[in-house]
């Protein structure tokens, strides 16, 4: 073994520094003793799977099955309600995604550019909102997408490129973690058919078509395998309905979209500027890499479509934009910070950009720590139910608060762990003047009665107790109102709402 050179040691220290920085950035998440945002609903379903239930039958959510199976695997190994284990996995997942970005940028440019791409993902992935620290679908699917692209963008002299089958498998895995990941396969398939790609690899059109077919075969092989698993579990129809069919767009939240897009562009401005300038200087930075530049621009456009597709514009939807932005911006900053080019503006001088990046990290961290600080304690309703019910008791929460099941350590009495199928609730928030009861799932109330007959709820929590302010007061839903009046009595008033106990 040779003695490491000074440059090699510098590289290792830089890589270690980025890893430690990532740990520091995600420290608010690692030290948080509760689920964060979407983690609550996914965890309820994962615990049902561990206890012998099935997703979409015993606990309903609209995400694909691989996300729930991933959560269930964590809690099966580490124990239910183990938030430290979940958040440690979130850190490892982030580092693995950063490693994939490093591999892509190193293949296209050099290892310094790879480190910068990894650094940018570490800093900007949890942009501003503490909810972006959650182990949510967008963050989880990014790992599969990034490594699929790392495989496909690797230079190869093979005419067939069988490794593209694995890239297709990974892209399907991303789709099975969160639906918008499927769109990342489109620009990658187009990349394999580009004349510039064929020219750079000395391929014929037939070679190019075969490679695209290899990618497609991998995608559908994984999809077919999971379809068989779902069919054998008896939940294929329900899985298709909840993950694909139950995704209409009843309202476009333009106000939130404009506000969150403006915020995203503002706080991620270094990435946006770097991506624009790198593409503007395509003759120098992207010389000989025209196909790859086109593919990454396609991935950015596809990711933007994926982020906007739900028309709700939640902050965590923008997380899927971070990988293509980092890959487009990293080569520009690599040249800038290595003094291989002169900054066109004063605010792009290395010293200024370093300070800008440091200030971004500080502001994000403050937002994350303060955002999570008030959410460390379990809900009052959850604490009451944990203290006053037996472990075998079932509970039902009327509203969109699955965290109460987790705080109480009790299983749901109905598959609708959030009550949107019973109320027609529109994800994104209330729409003035729109009665969502027209969107109630046909047969949902019959299913609720059947679930209650199998395992009656000992406690029911109404998180919308005030008829004057509630969007879905119980009195508007006769089946539940009659049940509460005849068989239950209020036993506690908490910050979350009224708790009823079976008489």
HELIX and SHEET records of a PDB file:
HELIX    1   1 UNK A    6  UNK A   25  1                                  20    
HELIX    2   2 UNK A   27  UNK A   30  1                                   4    
HELIX    3   3 UNK A   39  UNK A   50  1                                  12    
HELIX    4   4 UNK A   65  UNK A   78  1                                  14    
HELIX    5   5 UNK A   83  UNK A  108  1                                  26    
HELIX    6   6 UNK A  111  UNK A  124  1                                  14    
HELIX    7   7 UNK A  130  UNK A  133  5                                   4    
HELIX    8   8 UNK A  137  UNK A  152  1                                  16    
HELIX    9   9 UNK A  163  UNK A  177  1                                  15    
HELIX   10  10 UNK A  179  UNK A  183  5                                   5    
HELIX   11  11 UNK A  184  UNK A  193  1                                  10    
HELIX   12  12 UNK A  195  UNK A  201  1                                   7    
HELIX   13  13 UNK A  205  UNK A  232  1                                  28    
HELIX   14  14 UNK A  236  UNK A  240  1                                   5    
HELIX   15  15 UNK A  241  UNK A  245  3                                   5    
HELIX   16  16 UNK A  254  UNK A  267  1                                  14    
HELIX   17  17 UNK A  269  UNK A  280  1                                  12    
HELIX   18  18 UNK A  282  UNK A  285  1                                   4    
HELIX   19  19 UNK A  290  UNK A  308  1                                  19    
HELIX   20  20 UNK A  315  UNK A  321  5                                   7    
HELIX   21  21 UNK A  322  UNK A  337  1                                  16    
HELIX   22  22 UNK A  346  UNK A  348  5                                   3    
HELIX   23  23 UNK A  350  UNK A  373  1                                  24    
HELIX   24  24 UNK A  380  UNK A  388  1                                   9    
HELIX   25  25 UNK A  403  UNK A  408  1                                   6    
HELIX   26  26 UNK A  420  UNK A  423  1                                   4    
HELIX   27  27 UNK A  436  UNK A  439  5                                   4    
HELIX   28  28 UNK A  444  UNK A  454  1                                  11    
HELIX   29  29 UNK A  474  UNK A  476  5                                   3    
HELIX   30  30 UNK A  478  UNK A  487  1                                  10    
SHEET    1   A 5 UNK A 411  UNK A 412  0                                        
SHEET    2   A 5 UNK A 394  UNK A 398  1                                        
SHEET    3   A 5 UNK A 457  UNK A 462  1                                        
SHEET    4   A 5 UNK A 498  UNK A 502 -1                                        
SHEET    5   A 5 UNK A 488  UNK A 493 -1                                        
END                                                                             
